[in-house]
Amino acid sequence: MNSNDQRVVIIGGTSGIGLATAHTLARAGAHVTIAGRNREKVAQALATIEGAATGEVVDATSREDTTALFHRLGSFDHLVLTLAGKEGAGEFRTLDFAMLRRAFEAKFWPLLLAAQTSLDFLRKDGSLTIVSAVTAHTAYPGAAGLGAVNGALEAMVPSLARELQPLRVNAVAPGLIATPWWNFLPDEAREGFFAQNATTTPVERVGQPEDVASVIAMLISNTFLTGTIIDCTGGTHLK
């Protein structure tokens, strides 16, 4: 991918898929801005990126804060949204709806807010890429709540691609990716969980953030793709 002179903003870019995407795009020659809620994490992530990169602190749940971010940045070419929450999973019989509302507040609404407030600054024929999850369209017991959040996002992609054209709107739906999202598990339990799931994956491994980052980079560079949702799951969605 040749991203020379392209300005890319990644909200949720301080770890995991967002940070891997920043590395990938910066190495390709893009000027990358990573944005996150925690100032220390932004600084730590920024120090690891080789290439043209800047960092911003933003509360993506705040319209005022998000609008101010885009006013500071000015015009840019591509927006990548990798926001994620920690909640949403659980058996439906006992699913806590207050928790599910918090899951929407952590991912669905901030992502839409960032997308909407970016439109006066995002290049008209640039791109908007969101990271959803395979739970949006593949059945996993205990993941109905996660599927609701990610499915709501994916349902909007085709309509936004038509409404906002020539801006290209796409999504990537990762499967199990070894990111800090899983750090709530103790090290041994996490490694055992990854190893067990790798045996059920056609590619026989768990995904890495770089796997998803390369798909995002392709969606940014391929100007003939819009309204597309790409599974990046190692084949676990093939059931």
BAKETOR-172781 format. One line per 8 residues: number of its first residue (from 1); their letters; for each residue x, y, z of N, C-alpha, C, CB. Coordinates in steps of 0.02 Angstrom, whole numbers, plus 32768, in hexadecimal, padded with zeros to 4 digits. Glycine has a CB too. Example, Ala and Ser with C-alpha at 12.3 -4.5 7.8 and 13.67 -1.06 7.14 Angstrom:
residues 2
1	as	8294,7EE4,8186,8267,7F1F,8186,8294,7F5B,8186,8235,7F20,81C4 ~ 8282,7F90,8162,82AC,7FCB,8165,8285,8002,818A,82C0,7FE2,811E
end
This chain:
residues 239
1	mnsndqrv	802A,7FC4,8000,8000,8000,8000,802C,803E,8000,7FD0,8000,803D ~ 801B,806D,7FD5,803F,80AD,7FD3,8012,80E3,7FF0,8055,80BF,7F8A ~ 8023,80FA,802B,7FF9,812B,804D,801B,816F,8052,7FE7,8113,8092 ~ 804B,817C,8028,8070,81BB,802B,8040,81F6,802A,80A1,81BF,7FF1 ~ 804B,8224,8059,8025,8263,805D,7FDD,8259,8071,8028,8286,801B ~ 7FC8,821D,8085,7F85,8212,809C,7F82,821E,80E8,7F6D,81CA,808B ~ 7F4F,8241,80FF,7F45,824C,8146,7F0E,821E,8160,7F34,8297,8155 ~ 7F20,81F6,8191,7EF1,81C4,81AC,7EE8,81D0,81F7,7F0C,817C,819F
9	viiggtsg	7EAA,81D3,820C,7E99,81DA,8253,7E7E,8197,826C,7E65,8214,825F ~ 7E9A,817E,82A3,7E84,813F,82C0,7E6C,814D,8307,7EBE,8109,82BF ~ 7E2B,8148,8312,7E10,8151,8355,7E0A,810C,8374,7DCB,8176,8353 ~ 7E2A,8104,83AE,7E34,80C2,83CB,7E77,80A6,83B5,7DFB,8092,83B7 ~ 7EA6,80D3,83A9,7EE6,80C0,838B,7F1F,80B5,83BB,7EF9,80F2,835B ~ 7F10,80AD,83FC,7F47,80A8,842C,7F5B,8060,843D,7F34,80CC,846B ~ 7F36,802F,8425,7F48,7FEA,8433,7F26,7FBC,8400,7F35,7FD6,847B ~ 7F38,7F7C,8401,7F16,7F4A,83DA,7F14,7F58,8390,7ED2,7F41,83F3
17	iglataht	7ED9,7F4F,8373,7ED0,7F57,832B,7EDE,7F9F,8316,7E8A,7F43,8317 ~ 7EC7,7FCF,833D,7ED2,8015,832A,7F1B,8027,8326,7EB0,8043,835B ~ 7F42,8011,8357,7F8A,8020,8358,7FAD,7FFA,8320,7FA9,800F,839C ~ 7F9B,7FBC,8315,7FB9,7F96,82DE,7FAB,7FB7,829B,7F9F,7F4D,82DD ~ 7F70,7FD3,8294,7F5E,7FF7,8256,7F8A,8036,824F,7F14,800A,8256 ~ 7F95,8058,8286,7FC0,8094,8284,8006,8081,826E,7FC3,80B5,82C9 ~ 8021,804B,8289,8064,8034,8274,8065,8024,8229,8079,7FF5,829C ~ 8033,7FFF,8212,8030,7FEA,81CC,802D,8026,819D,7FF4,7FBD,81BF
25	laragahv	8002,8056,81AD,7FF9,808F,8181,8035,80BF,8184,7FB9,80B5,8194 ~ 8051,80C9,81BF,808B,80F5,81C5,80C6,80D9,819E,809F,80FF,820F ~ 80CF,8096,81A1,8105,8078,817A,80FA,8080,812F,810C,802E,818B ~ 80BB,8085,811B,80AB,808D,80D4,80AF,80D6,80BD,8065,8072,80C6 ~ 80BF,8104,80EB,80C9,8149,80D8,8091,8178,80EA,80D3,814C,8090 ~ 805E,8160,810C,8027,818B,8120,803A,81B5,815D,7FE7,8162,812F ~ 801A,81EE,8165,801F,8213,81A4,7FE4,81FE,81CE,801F,8262,8198 ~ 7FF2,81E0,8207,7FBF,81C1,8231,7FB4,81E9,8270,7FD3,8179,8242
33	tiagrnre	7F75,81F3,8282,7F64,820F,82C3,7F3E,81DB,82EA,7F3A,8251,82BC ~ 7F59,81C8,8324,7F35,8199,834F,7F13,81C1,8387,7F65,8163,836D ~ 7ED7,81AC,8398,7EB1,81CF,83CB,7E94,819D,83FC,7E79,81FA,83AC ~ 7E97,81AF,843C,7E7B,8185,8470,7E6A,81AF,84AD,7EAB,814D,8483 ~ 7E4A,818F,84DD,7E32,81B3,8518,7E69,81C3,854A,7DFB,818B,853A ~ 7E9B,8196,854F,7ECE,819A,8583,7F0D,81BA,8568,7EDD,8155,85A0 ~ 7F21,81F3,8585,7F5B,8218,856C,7F9B,81EF,8570,7F63,8259,8594 ~ 7FA4,81CA,85A7,7FE1,81A2,85AF,7FE4,816B,857B,7FE4,8184,85F6
41	kvaqalat	7FAC,814A,856E,7FAB,8115,853C,7FB8,8131,84F6,7F69,80F0,853D ~ 7F9D,816C,84E8,7FAB,818B,84A7,7FF5,8197,849F,7F84,81CE,84A0 ~ 8015,81B2,84D2,805D,81C1,84CF,8086,8181,84C7,8074,81E7,850D ~ 8074,814D,84ED,8099,810E,84E9,8092,80EF,84A4,8080,80DD,851E ~ 8055,80F0,8488,804A,80D3,8446,806F,80FB,8411,7FFF,80D1,8436 ~ 806C,813C,8416,808C,8168,83E5,80D7,815B,83E2,807E,81B1,83F5 ~ 80F5,814D,841B,813E,8142,841D,8153,8103,83F8,8155,813E,8465 ~ 8125,80D6,83EB,8136,8097,83C9,812F,809B,837D,810B,8060,83E3
49	iegaatge	8112,80D0,8363,8103,80D4,831B,813E,80F1,82F6,80C3,80FE,830F ~ 8155,80CD,82C4,818B,80E5,8299,816D,8106,825C,81BB,80AA,8285 ~ 8177,8146,8256,815B,816B,821E,8139,81AA,8237,8129,8140,81F8 ~ 8114,81CA,820A,80F2,8209,821B,80B3,81FA,8243,80E1,8230,81DB ~ 80B3,820D,8282,8079,81FF,82AD,8072,8234,82E2,8080,81B9,82CD ~ 8034,8242,82F4,8024,826F,832B,7FEF,824F,8356,800C,82B5,8311 ~ 7FE6,8268,8392,7FB5,824D,83C0,7F85,8281,83D9,7FD7,822B,83F9 ~ 7F48,826C,83E7,7F15,8299,8401,7EEE,8275,8438,7EE5,82B1,83C9
57	vvdatsre	7ED9,829C,846A,7EAF,8281,849F,7E67,8297,8491,7EC6,829A,84E5 ~ 7E39,8266,8492,7DF3,8276,8484,7DC5,8247,84AB,7DE4,8271,8439 ~ 7D8F,8263,84C4,7D59,823B,84E1,7D25,8231,84AA,7D3A,825D,8522 ~ 7D26,81F7,848B,7CFC,81EB,8451,7CB2,81E5,8462,7D13,81AD,842E ~ 7CA2,81E6,84A3,7C5B,81E6,84B6,7C3F,822D,84B9,7C52,81C3,84F9 ~ 7C6A,825F,84B2,7C56,82A4,84B7,7C55,82C6,8472,7C86,82CA,84E7 ~ 7C1B,82E0,845F,7C17,8303,841F,7C44,8341,841F,7BCF,8317,8410 ~ 7C45,8365,8456,7C6F,83A1,845B,7CB8,838F,8452,7C63,83C5,849E
65	dttalfhr	7CCE,835B,8475,7D14,8347,8472,7D27,832D,842D,7D23,8312,84A8 ~ 7CFB,8306,8410,7D09,82E9,83CE,7D0A,831F,8398,7CD5,82B3,83BD ~ 7CDC,834D,839B,7CDB,8384,836C,7D1A,83AF,8372,7C9C,83AF,8376 ~ 7D2E,83BC,83B0,7D6B,83E3,83BB,7DA8,83BF,839E,7D75,83F0,8405 ~ 7DA9,837D,83A3,7DE1,8357,8386,7DE7,8364,833C,7DD8,830B,8393 ~ 7DB0,835E,8318,7DB2,8367,82CF,7DC1,83AF,82BC,7D70,8351,82B0 ~ 7DAB,83DF,82E4,7DBE,8424,82D7,7E0A,842E,82DF,7D98,8454,8306 ~ 7E27,840D,8310,7E70,8412,8319,7E96,83F1,82DF,7E85,83F1,835B
73	lgsfdhlv	7E7C,83BA,82C7,7E9F,8395,8293,7E97,83B4,824E,7E86,834D,8291 ~ 7E5E,83D2,8241,7E51,83ED,81FE,7E42,83B5,81CD,7E8D,8416,81E7 ~ 7E4E,83C2,818D,7E3B,8392,815A,7E6A,8355,815A,7E3C,83B3,8115 ~ 7E4E,831B,814B,7E75,82DE,8147,7E53,82AF,8115,7E7C,82BC,818D ~ 7E75,8276,8107,7E60,824B,80CF,7E38,820D,80E3,7E9C,8236,80A9 ~ 7E49,81F0,811B,7E2B,81B0,812E,7E1F,81AD,8179,7E57,8175,8118 ~ 7DE7,818F,818D,7DD7,8186,81D3,7DCE,813B,81E1,7D97,81AD,81E7 ~ 7DF0,8124,8215,7DEB,80DE,822B,7DD2,80DF,8273,7E2F,80B8,8225
81	ltlagkeg	7D9D,80B8,8280,7D7E,80B8,82C2,7D83,8072,82DF,7D34,80CF,82BE ~ 7DAC,806B,8313,7DB7,802A,8332,7DA1,8029,837B,7E01,8017,832D ~ 7D70,8052,838A,7D57,8056,83CF,7D3A,8013,83E5,7D23,808D,83D6 ~ 7D45,8002,8424,7D2B,7FC2,843E,7D1C,7FC9,8487,7D5D,7F89,8432 ~ 7CE8,7FA5,849C,7CD7,7FA3,84E3,7CEA,7F60,8500,7C8D,7FB1,84EE ~ 7CE0,7F59,8541,7CF1,7F1B,8564,7CB4,7EF1,8574,7D16,7F2B,85A4 ~ 7C78,7F0A,8566,7C3B,7EE8,857B,7C10,7ED3,853F,7C13,7F15,85AA ~ 7BDD,7EAB,854E,7BAE,7E96,851B,7BA3,7E4B,8518,7BC5,7EAD,84D9
89	agefrtld	7BD1,7E24,8532,7BCB,7DDB,852F,7BA1,7DC0,8569,7C10,7DBB,852F ~ 7B85,7D85,855E,7B5F,7D65,8593,7B24,7D3E,8578,7B47,7D98,85C6 ~ 7B0F,7D0A,859C,7AD5,7CE3,8587,7A97,7D0F,8587,7ACB,7CA6,85B5 ~ 7A6E,7D08,8554,7A34,7D34,854D,7A03,7D2E,8587,7A10,7D26,850C ~ 79FB,7CF1,85A1,79CB,7CE7,85D8,79DA,7D15,8613,79CC,7C9E,85EF ~ 7A19,7D23,861F,7A2C,7D4C,8659,7A4F,7D8C,8644,7A59,7D24,8688 ~ 7A4A,7D9F,8604,7A6D,7DD9,85EB,7A56,7E19,860E,7A63,7DE0,859E ~ 7A85,7E3E,8628,7A77,7E7D,864B,7A6E,7EB4,8617,7AB1,7E8F,867D
97	famlrraf	7A31,7ECD,8610,7A24,7EFF,85DD,7A47,7F41,85EC,79D9,7F0A,85D6 ~ 7A51,7F50,862C,7A77,7F8D,863D,7ABF,7F86,8623,7A76,7F99,8689 ~ 7ADB,7F4B,862A,7B1E,7F3E,860F,7B1E,7F44,85C3,7B37,7EF9,8625 ~ 7AEA,7F2A,85A3,7AE7,7F2E,855A,7AE1,7F77,8543,7AAB,7F06,853F ~ 7ABD,7FA0,8568,7ABA,7FE7,8558,7AFF,8007,855D,7A88,800C,8587 ~ 7B25,7FF2,8590,7B69,800D,8597,7B94,7FF6,855D,7B88,7FF6,85DA ~ 7B88,7FBA,8543,7BAE,7FA2,8509,7BA1,7FCD,84CC,7B9C,7F58,84FA ~ 7B62,7FE0,84C3,7B51,800E,848B,7B71,8052,8497,7B05,8015,8484
105	eakfwpll	7B71,8069,84D5,7B8E,80AB,84E4,7BDA,80AB,84DA,7B7E,80BE,852C ~ 7BFA,8071,84E1,7C42,806E,84DB,7C59,8067,8493,7C5C,8034,8502 ~ 7C30,804B,8467,7C46,803F,8422,7C18,805D,83EE,7C4D,7FF6,8416 ~ 7BD9,804B,83EF,7BAC,805F,83B9,7BA5,80AB,83B4,7B68,8040,83C3 ~ 7B91,80CB,83EB,7B84,8113,83E8,7BC3,813C,83DF,7B62,8129,8428 ~ 7BFB,812E,8400,7C38,8155,83F3,7C51,814D,83AB,7C6F,8140,8422 ~ 7C4A,8111,838F,7C61,8107,834B,7C36,8131,831A,7C5D,80BD,8338 ~ 7BF4,8130,8324,7BC9,8159,82F9,7BD6,81A3,8303,7B7F,8149,8307
113	laaqtsld	7BE2,81B7,8340,7BF0,81FD,834E,7C30,8214,832B,7BF5,8209,839A ~ 7C64,81EB,832F,7CA3,81FC,830E,7C9A,8200,82C3,7CD9,81CA,831F ~ 7C75,81D0,82A7,7C6A,81D0,825F,7C43,820F,8249,7C43,8191,8249 ~ 7C0F,8220,826E,7BE6,825A,825B,7C0C,829B,8261,7BA8,825C,8287 ~ 7C2F,82A4,8299,7C51,82E4,82A4,7C8E,82EC,8277,7C65,82EA,82EC ~ 7CA5,82B6,8258,7CE0,82BA,822C,7CCF,82D4,81E6,7D00,8276,8226 ~ 7C8F,82D4,81D3,7C7D,82DB,818D,7C90,831F,816F,7C34,82D0,8185 ~ 7C93,8353,8197,7CA7,8394,817D,7CF2,839A,8173,7C8F,83CB,81AB
121	flrkdgsl	7D17,8368,8189,7D61,836B,8186,7D7E,8332,815C,7D7D,8369,81CD ~ 7D5A,82FC,8157,7D70,82C1,8132,7D69,82CD,80E7,7D48,8283,8148 ~ 7D9D,82BD,80C2,7D9D,82C6,8079,7D60,82A5,805A,7DDE,82AA,805A ~ 7D3F,82C9,802D,7CFF,82B2,8013,7D05,826F,7FEF,7CE3,82E5,7FE3 ~ 7D3E,8261,7FD0,7D48,8220,7FAF,7D7C,81F7,7FD3,7D5C,822A,7F66 ~ 7D82,8202,8015,7DAF,81DA,803E,7D8C,819B,8055,7DC7,8202,807A ~ 7D9C,8185,8092,7D7D,8147,80A9,7D70,8149,80F4,7DAA,810C,8099 ~ 7D3D,8124,8107,7D2B,8119,814D,7D29,80CD,8157,7CE5,813B,815F
129	tivsavta	7D51,80B5,8185,7D54,806D,8193,7D46,8061,81DC,7D99,8050,817F ~ 7D15,8035,81EA,7D05,8025,822F,7D19,7FDC,823D,7CBA,802F,823D ~ 7D29,7FCF,827B,7D38,7F8B,8291,7CFC,7F73,82BA,7D7B,7F88,82BB ~ 7CDA,7F41,82A0,7CA1,7F23,82C3,7CBA,7EE3,82E4,7C64,7F16,8293 ~ 7C99,7EAB,82D7,7CB0,7E6A,82EF,7C86,7E35,82CD,7CAB,7E64,833D ~ 7CA2,7DF9,82C9,7C7F,7DC2,82A7,7C3F,7DAE,82CB,7CAD,7D86,82A1 ~ 7C38,7DC0,830B,7BFB,7DB2,8330,7BBE,7DD2,8311,7C02,7DC8,8378 ~ 7BC9,7E04,82E6,7B91,7E26,82C5,7B6A,7DF8,8297,7BAA,7E62,829E
137	htaypgaa	7B8B,7DC5,827C,7B69,7D9D,8249,7B7A,7D53,824C,7B79,7DB7,8205 ~ 7B9A,7D3E,8283,7BA8,7CF7,828D,7B90,7CE4,82D3,7BF4,7CE8,8286 ~ 7B70,7CAA,82D8,7B50,7C96,8317,7B82,7C79,8349,7B1A,7C62,8309 ~ 7B85,7C99,8383,7BAD,7C81,83BC,7B82,7C84,83FA,7BEF,7CAA,83C5 ~ 7B75,7C4C,841B,7B4E,7C4E,845A,7B6F,7C7E,848C,7B48,7C08,8478 ~ 7B46,7CA7,84AB,7B5F,7CD7,84DB,7B76,7D18,84BD,7B97,7CBA,8500 ~ 7B6F,7D1F,847B,7B88,7D5C,8459,7B50,7D84,8439,7BBC,7D4A,8425 ~ 7B12,7D77,844C,7ADA,7D9C,842D,7AE0,7DE7,843A,7A98,7D82,8448
145	glgavnga	7AF5,7DFA,8476,7AFD,7E41,8486,7B34,7E61,845D,7B0B,7E4A,84D0 ~ 7B6D,7E40,8458,7BA3,7E59,842E,7B8D,7E5D,83E5,7BE1,7E2B,8434 ~ 7B68,7E2B,83D0,7B4E,7E2B,838B,7B20,7E65,837E,7B2B,7DEB,837C ~ 7AF9,7E78,83B1,7ACA,7EB0,83A9,7AF0,7EF1,839E,7A9D,7EB7,83E6 ~ 7B25,7EFC,83C5,7B4D,7F39,83BE,7B6E,7F3B,8379,7B82,7F3D,83F6 ~ 7B92,7F06,8369,7BB7,7F06,8329,7B89,7EFF,82ED,7BE9,7ECC,8329 ~ 7B51,7EDC,82F5,7B21,7ED6,82BF,7B00,7F19,82AF,7AEC,7EA3,82D0 ~ 7AF4,7F41,82E2,7AD7,7F84,82D7,7B07,7FAE,82AD,7AC8,7FA6,8319
153	leamvpsl	7B47,7FA9,82BC,7B79,7FCE,8295,7B7B,7FB6,824D,7BBE,7FC8,82B5 ~ 7B7F,7F74,8244,7B85,7F59,8201,7B47,7F68,81D7,7B91,7F0E,8204 ~ 7B0C,7F6A,81F6,7ACF,7F78,81D1,7AD0,7FBC,81B0,7A93,7F72,81FF ~ 7AF7,7FEA,81CC,7AFA,802E,81B2,7B2B,8037,8178,7B0B,805E,81E9 ~ 7B5A,8008,8172,7B91,8011,8141,7B78,801A,80FA,7BBF,7FD6,8145 ~ 7B4D,7FED,80DF,7B38,7FF7,8099,7B13,8039,808D,7B0B,7FBD,8084 ~ 7AE6,804B,80BC,7AC0,8089,80B3,7AEE,80C6,80B6,7A89,808E,80E8 ~ 7B1E,80C5,80E5,7B4C,80FD,80E9,7B78,8102,80AB,7B78,80F6,8126
161	arelqplr	7B8A,80C8,808F,7BB3,80C9,8052,7B8F,80EB,8018,7BC6,8081,803E ~ 7B4D,80E2,8015,7B26,8103,7FE0,7B19,814D,7FF2,7AE3,80DF,7FD5 ~ 7B07,8159,8030,7AF5,819D,8044,7B31,81CC,8042,7AD7,819C,8089 ~ 7B6B,81B4,8056,7BA6,81E0,805D,7BD4,81DD,8020,7BCC,81CC,809A ~ 7BC0,81BA,7FEC,7BEB,81B4,7FB1,7BFE,81FA,7F97,7BC8,818C,7F7A ~ 7C3B,8203,7F7D,7C6D,81CF,7F6C,7C9A,81B9,7FA6,7C98,81E8,7F36 ~ 7C8C,81D0,7FE4,7CB0,81B5,801C,7CA3,816A,801E,7C9A,81D6,805F ~ 7CD8,8143,8028,7CD2,80FA,802B,7CCA,80E5,8074,7D0F,80D7,800B
169	vnavapgl	7C97,80BD,8082,7C88,80A5,80C5,7C8C,8059,80C7,7C43,80BF,80DE ~ 7CB8,803E,80EF,7CC1,7FF6,80F4,7CCA,7FE1,813C,7CFE,7FE0,80CA ~ 7CC8,7FA0,8148,7CD3,7F85,818B,7CFD,7F46,8187,7C8F,7F76,81AE ~ 7D21,7F39,81BD,7D45,7EFB,81C7,7D28,7ED9,8204,7D93,7F07,81CE ~ 7D1A,7E98,81FE,7CFE,7E71,8234,7D31,7E3D,824C,7CBB,7E4F,821E ~ 7D57,7E4E,827F,7D89,7E1E,8297,7D69,7DE5,82BF,7DBD,7E41,82C4 ~ 7D8C,7DAC,82BF,7D7B,7D76,82EC,7DA4,7D7C,832B,7D87,7D31,82CA ~ 7DBE,7D44,8344,7DE6,7D45,8380,7E2C,7D60,8370,7DEB,7CFE,83A0
177	iatpwwnf	7E3B,7D9A,838B,7E7B,7DBB,837F,7E9F,7DC4,83C3,7E71,7E00,835B ~ 7EDE,7DB5,83C4,7F05,7DBA,8403,7F17,7E02,8410,7F45,7D8E,83FF ~ 7EEA,7E26,842F,7EF4,7E6D,8440,7EEE,7E76,848B,7EC0,7E9A,841B ~ 7EFF,7EB1,84A4,7EF8,7EBE,84EC,7EB0,7EB9,8505,7F13,7F02,84FC ~ 7E7F,7EB5,84D9,7E39,7EAC,84EE,7E31,7E70,851B,7E0B,7EA6,84B1 ~ 7E5D,7E3D,8510,7E58,7DFF,8535,7E81,7DFF,8575,7E6E,7DC6,850A ~ 7E9E,7E37,8587,7ECB,7E39,85C2,7EA6,7E33,8604,7EF2,7E78,85C1 ~ 7E64,7E31,8603,7E3F,7E26,8641,7E49,7DDE,8659,7DF4,7E35,8637
185	lpdeareg	7E5F,7DB2,862B,7E6D,7D6D,863E,7EB5,7D68,8658,7E63,7D3D,8602 ~ 7EC1,7D3F,868B,7F06,7D32,86A1,7F2F,7D16,8666,7F08,7D01,86DD ~ 7F70,7D21,8668,7F9B,7D0E,862F,7F91,7CC5,861B,7FE4,7D1A,8641 ~ 7F93,7C97,864B,7F8E,7C50,863B,7F4A,7C3F,861D,7F9B,7C26,867A ~ 7F16,7C5B,863A,7ED3,7C4E,8620,7ECA,7C6A,85DA,7E9F,7C6B,864F ~ 7EE6,7CA5,85CF,7EE1,7CC4,858D,7F05,7C9B,8558,7EFD,7D0B,858F ~ 7F41,7C85,8568,7F67,7C5D,8538,7F45,7C1B,852A,7FAD,7C51,8551 ~ 7F27,7BFD,855E,7F02,7BBF,8554,7EC5,7BC9,8528,7EED,7BA2,8596
193	ffaqnatt	7EA3,7C01,8533,7E68,7C12,850A,7E7B,7C1B,84C2,7E45,7C51,8525 ~ 7EB1,7C40,84B5,7EC8,7C4A,8470,7EDB,7C07,8450,7F04,7C7A,8470 ~ 7F00,7BDE,8475,7F17,7B9E,8459,7EDC,7B71,8448,7F45,7B7B,848B ~ 7EAA,7B70,8474,7E6F,7B46,8467,7E4A,7B5E,8429,7E41,7B47,84A4 ~ 7E42,7BA0,8423,7E1D,7BBA,83EA,7E44,7BB3,83A8,7E0C,7C03,83F6 ~ 7E86,7BB4,83AC,7EAF,7BAB,8370,7EA1,7B68,834F,7EF9,7BB1,8381 ~ 7E91,7B35,8377,7E85,7AF2,835C,7E44,7AEF,8334,7E84,7ABF,8393 ~ 7E17,7B1E,833F,7DD7,7B1E,831B,7DD7,7B4D,82DF,7D9F,7B31,834A
201	tpvervgq	7E0F,7B6E,82D3,7E14,7B9F,829D,7E34,7B7F,8260,7E3E,7BDC,82B4 ~ 7E15,7B86,8224,7E33,7B68,81E8,7E7C,7B7A,81DD,7E0B,7B7D,81AD ~ 7E91,7BB6,81EF,7ED8,7BC9,81E6,7F03,7BB1,8220,7EDE,7C14,81DD ~ 7EE4,7B93,8253,7F06,7B74,828B,7F30,7BA5,82B4,7F32,7B3D,8273 ~ 7F17,7BE1,82BC,7F36,7C11,82E9,7F03,7C47,82FC,7F74,7C31,82C9 ~ 7F13,7C6B,832F,7EEB,7CA6,8344,7F04,7CE2,831C,7EF1,7CB2,8391 ~ 7ED7,7D10,830F,7EEA,7D4B,82E9,7F15,7D7C,8310,7EAD,7D6E,82D1 ~ 7F3C,7DA3,82EB,7F65,7DD8,8308,7F4A,7E1C,82F0,7FB0,7DCF,82F5
209	pedvasvi	7F55,7E51,8316,7F3D,7E92,8301,7F54,7EA6,82BB,7F54,7EC7,8332 ~ 7F91,7E90,82A8,7FAB,7EA0,8266,7F82,7E81,822E,7FF3,7E89,8261 ~ 7F61,7E48,823C,7F36,7E28,820A,7EFD,7E57,81F7,7F1B,7DE5,8223 ~ 7EDF,7E76,8229,7EA7,7EA3,821C,7EC0,7EE5,81FF,7E80,7EB0,825D ~ 7EFA,7EFC,8217,7F16,7F3A,81FE,7F23,7F38,81B4,7F57,7F4A,8223 ~ 7F39,7EFE,819B,7F47,7EF9,8153,7F07,7EFD,812A,7F6B,7EB8,8143 ~ 7ECF,7EE5,8145,7E8F,7EEB,8123,7E79,7F34,8122,7E59,7EBF,8144 ~ 7E80,7F56,815A,7E6E,7F9D,815D,7E97,7FC5,812B,7E78,7FB8,81A4
217	amlisntf	7ED8,7FB7,8128,7F03,7FDA,80F8,7EEC,7FCE,80B1,7F4C,7FC4,8100 ~ 7ED6,7F92,80A2,7EBE,7F83,805F,7E7D,7FA9,8050,7EB1,7F37,8058 ~ 7E51,7FAD,8080,7E12,7FD2,8076,7E1F,801C,806B,7DE3,7FC8,80B1 ~ 7E52,8037,808C,7E63,807D,8082,7E7F,8088,803B,7E96,8094,80B6 ~ 7EA8,805B,8024,7ECB,8065,7FE5,7EA3,8051,7FA8,7F0C,803F,7FE5 ~ 7E73,8023,7FB0,7E4D,800A,7F77,7E10,8037,7F6D,7E37,7FC0,7F82 ~ 7E13,8062,7F3B,7DDF,8094,7F30,7DA2,8078,7F0C,7DFA,80CD,7F09 ~ 7DA0,8035,7F02,7D66,8017,7EE1,7D3D,7FEC,7F12,7D7D,7FEC,7EA7
225	ltgtiidc	7D4C,7FF4,7F52,7D27,7FCE,7F85,7D00,7FFE,7FB2,7D57,7FA4,7FAF ~ 7CBF,7FF4,7FB6,7C95,801A,7FE4,7C58,7FF0,7FF5,7C81,805F,7FC7 ~ 7C3C,7FFC,8031,7C03,7FD7,8048,7C13,7F8E,8057,7BCC,7FDA,8015 ~ 7C53,7F80,8064,7C6B,7F3C,806C,7C7B,7F2D,80B5,7CA9,7F30,8041 ~ 7C69,7EF0,80CA,7C7B,7ED8,810C,7CA6,7E9A,8102,7C3C,7EC8,8138 ~ 7CE4,7E9D,8119,7D14,7E66,810E,7D20,7E40,814F,7D56,7E81,80F2 ~ 7D14,7DFE,814D,7D25,7DD5,8186,7D6F,7DC8,8188,7CFF,7D93,8183 ~ 7D8C,7DD1,81C3,7DD3,7DC1,81CE,7DD6,7D94,820B,7DFF,7E03,81D9
233	tggthlk	7DC9,7D54,8200,7DBC,7D26,8238,7DE5,7CE7,8236,7D74,7D14,8238 ~ 7E10,7CDF,8205,7E33,7CA0,81FE,7E05,7C67,81E9,7E55,7C8E,823D ~ 7DC9,7C79,81D4,7D99,7C46,81BD,7D68,7C2E,81F2,7DBD,7C0C,81A4 ~ 7D68,7C4B,822D,7D3A,7C33,8261,7CF1,7C42,8251,7D4C,7C51,82A3 ~ 7CE6,7C71,8222,7CA1,7C7F,820F,7C85,7C4C,81DE,7C9C,7CC5,81F0 ~ 7CAE,7C1D,81C8,7C99,7BE9,8197,7C7C,7BAE,81BE,7CD6,7BD2,816A ~ 7C3B,7BAE,81C5,7C1B,7B7A,81ED,7BE2,7B5A,81C7,7C00,7B96,822F
end
